[in-house]
């Protein structure tokens, strides 16, 4: 290898070493291949679990190495062999460095889609005219983990509807993140449950948008939190943490980019919205679930005959609860839109509340909200959360929250 090519290789390997140091949470694999005549030797580098370093495997032996040590190992062996290839893979993309007698070259590619995955993605029940953001052929590992795909990689017929709902949710919130200029997106999933939405958003942000992101899931149920941790480990999603916590006492970290919540039951939706307001989240994307708290509270002066039937009273309650949530977010300084994100034939709980923080208050919305609340005679959990913030508004650090 000529001196100029050696210098070029050294510069390229400096980039690989830096990525190993900085992007450890997004690392998938690092493979090396050395060829001379008809002989071929391989080496690989993997994360050292529970340790900040790396493990290098070569010719049946393993040793601890630093990121720079892994790069130096390749450089030293590349000088000895006729042809050498290093393939560094992060989630969603790969960097390939090739050393041959003709020179040193580097190319960056997306992770390839195999014919097997493409074939498995074919399903006549999918919308052929739709451009899916969470593509089956590329997100097979994720979709298999959350139950959309069978072990053989085929889409389950009974999960087509769920798959379309998940993808449409991402489509509706995507514009917020496409415009975001944060160095790293910090997303909280409040009342995360089994965390399917957390995993999907992680995939979308990291592997579709190519953004650095951190996902924190919070739920009061210890069992689902532990299962979410296991799923993240199986997927290799090292940029996710899950915490068992009651959102009434939970204190969010600083610099939260977005808060999401999917079908958090009854007041859990209010707790999620309260957490978003307290964190001063830039974006909120919330799909409410059942509503009970205001059902026995609200009054409609002069319109009581319209709610004498229980079913009408319950339906009025659904509309009042969500419309008051939207107005309360406006009062707290958010620009709000409400859309029907799936067909009401699938579920009546099909509204998506989207909110973008404006950075300034909205006196008119505050007056309107308080006037409506006086007429209805209601006090919601969201009201209590916002009142509590005035007495106890402080933050803990990211390191306190994540244990890093």
Secondary structure as UniProt FT lines:
FT   HELIX           3..22
FT   HELIX           24..26
FT   STRAND          27..36
FT   TURN            37..38
FT   STRAND          39..47
FT   TURN            49..50
FT   STRAND          54..58
FT   TURN            59..60
FT   STRAND          61..65
FT   HELIX           67..78
FT   TURN            79..80
FT   STRAND          83..90
FT   TURN            91..92
FT   STRAND          93..100
FT   TURN            101..102
FT   STRAND          103..110
FT   HELIX           115..121
FT   TURN            124..125
FT   TURN            128..129
FT   TURN            136..138
FT   HELIX           140..145
FT   TURN            146..147
FT   TURN            151..152
FT   HELIX           157..159
FT   HELIX           160..179
FT   STRAND          185..190
FT   TURN            193..194
FT   HELIX           196..203
FT   HELIX           204..208
FT   STRAND          213..219
FT   HELIX           222..235
FT   TURN            238..239
FT   STRAND          240..244
FT   TURN            247..249
FT   STRAND          258..264
FT   HELIX           267..279
FT   STRAND          283..288
FT   TURN            293..297
FT   TURN            301..302
FT   HELIX           304..307
FT   HELIX           310..331
FT   TURN            332..333
FT   STRAND          334..340
FT   TURN            344..346
FT   STRAND          351..357
FT   HELIX           363..376
FT   HELIX           381..391
FT   HELIX           398..402
//
